């Protein structure tokens, strides 16, 4: 059985999913049935589901998370790639970087308030999240309200210095006001062809 999203997207489309907050934030990686429920749900994406993001709360240090994370990683299917977004400063230590490199797990790069991310490379996957600070209200979405060119150039410079089998770049509407336009600016700065968005409406998955 496959989902409509799977059927509506091209063969080369890649899905990436983030673990629900009840697993990462509320339960702080403690074992629960929610993980298996999540894994069952994403099976509907078939082989297009490729990367799972484990975003952790800023208060969760590596020392607190390590044992629970180890159990989770042993339980998670090997068919997916994993990217951990640790936002506590301890996640950028040499100990953690070695831990992740030994397991070929990506440490997420992010542009987010309160995190000084040194952009280490811990696997052949690079995963960048450009996240706004929610100072832009949802009723303002639909046009660029903040100039994020400098932030984009900073991360593009870092991307150009690494070799990876796959690089994923994600951003949201809160980043500048309208994610599709931000995507086009990022693509333009990368020297890529811009995408066409009509009437400021984001494309459906099947149109990509």
Secondary structure, DSSP 4 states (H G I P E B T S, - for coil): ---HHHHHS-TT--EEEE--HIIIIISTT---HHHHHHHHHHGGGGGGEEEEEEE--TT--HHHHHHHHHHHHHHS-TTSEEEEE--SGGGGSHHHHHHHHHTT-EEPEEE-TT--------SSEEEEEE---S-S-GGGTTS--S--HHHHHHHHHHHHT---SEEEEEE-HHHHS-HHHHHHHHHHHTTPPPPP-STT-PPPGGG-
